[in-house]
Amino acid sequence: MSGATTGGSSPQSLVINEAAQALRNGRLVAFPTETVYGLGADACNPSAIQKVFTTKGRPSNHPLIVHLAAPEQLGHGQIDWVSVLAPWARDIPEDALKLMDAFWPGPLTLVFKKDKHVLNEITGGQDTVAIRSPAHPIAQELLRQFQGGVVAPSANRFGKVSPTSAADVRSEFEDDANLLVIDGGDCEVGIESTIVDVSSGDRTVLLRPGVITPKEILAKTGVQVYGPSEIGDTNVHPESLPRVSGSLKAHYAPTTPLRLYASGRVLDALTEFPDTKSRVAVAVWDSESPLADDGHPSAQLEEVEVPSDSITFASRLYRTLRDLDEQGWDLILFPEPPAGEEWDGVRDRLQRACFGSGPSSSSHDSN
């Protein structure tokens, strides 16, 4: 596999040019975004898109997200997003324009009615398409050089923990000599983008939580985003909403069994797993006192501090899960995230990771 480092613009530019040509040739390219590393393919090339599904082991009916470059700014800092979306989406509502102006490039994916030319391989056979413009400078430069849309689910095997470094990607696909990997350092956001459905034109619905919350969207744009518990207020049945990446019950899962515990209830959580014989990694908030020393008769506990700030927690979540998964623990315990929209993204990822974790579990795709 090929790679680039963040040091030195000339070597990196050469690798980005090589990557853009690789995409044109139908190859896969793993590249950094601000959320996680994506496994990129030409969004207009059916055989390249099929390689994504085959390489990941991803269900072919699970829709992909199209990544687009941001255009040059017009006067007064305005960006003509409508022209960017023209080959991909139709019926772009006013609320969508407000969201793009406020949050693109960035970790927000919008779901539109698709243009008739968009491949069914991307949409999972639906009449909608998910689109975002990533904020990472390497992703933007690659998209500009390629001059087209790139589908890019997370660059990991089906159901596993999403990668937030080039080393994670190489570890996942170490036997794939044809995969070109661009090293852009660690991902800043650390969890996948927020996904919002704007395809109906008359209501905006949250399909996947992330670091951009409905509260923040409302404050910056005045757009009301309905959450899962509020969908009934829009007279929309949840089953009629578009399927999107990250919506299956089991995702982001380590091989080691992962469970959540309520505040102060570590020992209670351990009693639920009588088969656990020895080593347990317990994540504890950095703002709280260490665990009591009374321990558990069948388990050796080792504490791992996790940030009590939601943004920092998100940025380190997958790194922590991957590191713990490689250390041979019998069980990993994480504290239940606090209430509040700012924690909904990591709560969503942890709950799905718990469901899919364990060596014998059936797991599903992530990004």
N, C-alpha and C positions, 0 to 999 in steps of 0.2 A: 504494500500500500504506500501511496505517496502522502506527504504531509508538508505543512508549512508552519513556521513559527511566527509569532507576532513581532519579532524583532526584524527591522530592516524592510523598508517598503518595497525595494526592488525584488528580492526573492519572493516576497509574498505576492506581489503583482504577477510575477511569472506563474506562480502556482494557481492563482485565481484565473488567469488566462487559460492555463492548462485545464482547469476544472470546467470552465465555460465550454471549451471545445469538447471535453469529455461528455458533457450533457448533450451537446449537439450530435455527438456520435452515438447516443443511446446508452451511455454508461451511467452508473450511479455515482453520486458525489455526496459525501457526508460533510456538512458544513455547520458552523456555529450560528445560532441565533441567540437573542437575549434570553430566551426561555430554556430550551434544550437543544442539543445537536439534532439536525434533521438529516434524513436519508433522502437526498434529492434526485429527481428525475424530470426530464422534459415533460411538461404537462400536456403536450400535443403529440406525444409519441406512445401509442398503445403498448408496444413491446417493452419500452423502457419502464412504463408504469407497471406492467406485469412483473418485471424484475423486482420492483419494490415489494410487491405482495409475496413473491416467491422467496426473496432474501430474508424478509422478516418472518415469514410464516403467518401472514396476516390474512384474515378472511376477505375474499374479493368483493363482498358486498359492503364492506366497511369503508365509508367515504374518506377521501383525502382532503387536505387543505392546500389550496393553491397559494404560493408565495409570489408577490409582485414587487418590483422595484418602485420606489417613490420617484416621481418625475421632478424635473427642475422646478423650483418655486417661481410663481408668477409675481407680479407686483404686489407689494404689501404683505409678502410672506405667504400668499395663497398658493395652494397646490391643486391642480386640476385632476382630482381623483376620478371624475366621471370618464375622462378620456382613458385613464389607466384601466378602468373596469370594463370599458366598452366591449372588448373581445370575450368577456367572461360572464358578465351579469347584465340583467335587464331590469327595468322597473325599479330604479334606485330611489328610495324614498328620502324625504327631507331629513328625517331623523338619522338615516345612515350617513348623509353628508356631514351632519354635525358631529357624529362619532368619529368619522375619518379625520375631520379637521382637528379634533381634540386629541386623538389617541394614535393616529398613524404617522410615521412608522412606530410600532409598539406592539405589546403583547395582547392585542385584541383581534379576534377573528370575527368576521361578519358573514352571515349566511344570507345569500341573495337568491332570487329566481335566476336560473342559469340561462345563458345564451344557448341557442340551439346547436352551436358548434362545439360546446363543451363535451368532452368524451364521457360516456356513461361509466367508463372504468374509474373515473375520478369521483363521481357522485354516488356510486353504489346504486345506480339506476333511478335515483331521485330526480326531481325537477329543480333542485336547489344545488348551489355550489358554495363552499366555504372558502373565504379569501382573507388573507392578511398581508401586511407589509411589515416585515421584521425590522427591528431597530438596530441590530448588530451591524457595524460598518462593513464587516467582511461579507455578510449575507447580502447587504445592499450592493456592494461592489460586484459580487458574483452575479446577481440578478441583472444589474446594468450591463455587464459584459455579455451575458447570455442573451439579453434582449427578448425575454419571453417569460412565461409562467413556469414555475417549478413546484411540483408536488413534493412535500417533505414531511412525512410522518417522523416520529422520533427514531433515531438511528440505533435501534436495539432489537433484539429478538422478540418475537410475539409474547406479550404479557410480562416482560421483565422490566426492571427498574430503568427509567429513562436516563440517557447519558447526558452529563453536564460537562464533560471534558473529552478531548480527542482520544485520550487514553482509554476512556470508557468504550468509545466506539471501536477502537482497535481490539479491545478485549472481547467485545461481542462478535466481531467478524474477523478474527485473526486468520481464518482459513481462506478468506476471500481476497485474493491477490489483485483482483480487478477493481476493487473499491478505492477510490481516491478520497483521502481524508484531509480536510483543511483544518489545521490547528489554530483556533482563535482564542485559546485560553479557556478559563472556566466561565460558564454561563452566569450572568448576573442575576436574572430573575429566578431561575432554577426549577420552576414548574411550568407546565404548558399554558398556553394563552387562554384567556377568558373567551368563551364563544357566545355570541349573541345573535339571535335570529331576527332579521329585519325583512324577511321575504314576504310577509303578508302585507306590508305597507301601512297597516293600521295599528299594529301593536308590536312592541319589541320585547323579546323573551330571552331570558338567560338559559342557555343550554349546557354550559359548563363553567363553573366558577374558576376564577384565577385571581391574580393580584389586583386587577382592575375590577372594582366592585360596582354594583348598581348604585350605591350611595355616591361614589366618586363620579360616576357617569352623570347622575342627576345634578350634582353640584357644578360640574364643568359644562354641561350641555343643556340642561333642562329636560333631557329625555328620560322618561320613566321606563325603567327596565323591570319587567315582571319576573319574579322568581318562581321556582317550581310550585311553591305553596300558594301562589297568587294567580296561577294560570287560569283557574276557574273564573276569575273576575273578567277575563277577556273572552269568555264563551268559546274557548278553544280546548279541545280534548287533548291531553298530553300525548296520546298515541298518534295524533295528527302532526306533531312537530317533527321537523327534520331529524334524521339520525346524524350524529356527528361523532368525530373522533373522541375517544375517552369516555364514552357513555355506556360501555359494557360494565357488567357488575364487578368483574375482576380485572384489575389493571396494575401496572407499576409495581409488580410483586417480586420480593426477594424469594430465594429458595428456602431460606430459614423461616419457620413460622413466625408471624408478626401479629401482635395483639395490642389493643389499647387498654389502658387502665384509668379509672377515675382517680381524681385527686386524692392522695393519701391512701389508696387502696391497692398498692402493689402486691401485698401478700394475698389479698383476696383474689387478685387476678391469677396468681400462681396456683392457688388451690383449684382453679378451673382446669388446670393442665396437669393432672396427676402423673402423666407419662414422662414429664420433664424430669430427667434424672440428675442433671449436673449444671451446666453453665448457662446462665441467663444474663443477657445484656439489658439493662434498664435505663432508658433515656429519662433524664430528670431535668426540670427547668433550671436554668442557670440562676434564677432569682430565688430559688427555694433552698431550704436546708437539706443536707444529705439524708439519705434513707436511714431509718433506725437500724441498729446493728443486730436486731433479734433474728434477722435472716429467715430462711425457710429450710426445713430439715432435709429436703431433697434437692436443693438448688444452691449453687454458688452464684451470688449476684455481683455484677460489676456495673458501676454507674457510668453513664455517658451524658455529659451536659449537652442540652439543646437550648437554643436561644428562646427567650420569652417574648421577643419581638417578632411579629408575624412575617414581616418582609425578610428578615434575616433567617428565620426558620425555613421559609420557602426556599431561599437561595441555597441552603445547606441540606435540605431534606434528602434528596436522592444521593448526594455524596455520602451522607451518613448511612443510609440504608445499604448502599453498595459496599462501603467499608465494613460494616457489621456483618453483612452477608458473607464476606470473604474470610471472616475470622473464626468461623466454625462454631458459632453459638448454637445451642439447642432451641433457644427461644429469644425473641426480641420483643421487649415491651416498650411502648411509647405512651406518653401521657395524652389523654384526650385533649384536643385543642379547646381553648376557651370559646364561649359563645361570641358571636359577632361576625359581620360580613367579611371583615379583614382576614378571618381565619377559615372561611368557607372553602377556599381553594385547597389549602393543605389538608383540611378535614376530609374533603372529597377524595384526595389522593390516598390518604392513609386508610380510609375505610375500604376503598377498592383494593389497596395493597394487602390489607389483612385478609380479605376474602380470597384473594388469589395466591396467598403465600403458602409455602410448604412444598416439599419435594414431590408430593403426589397430587397436588391440587391441579385442577384444570384452569389455566390462566388465559387471559385475553389481552388484546392490544392496548397500547397506551395512547400515543399521540397521533 
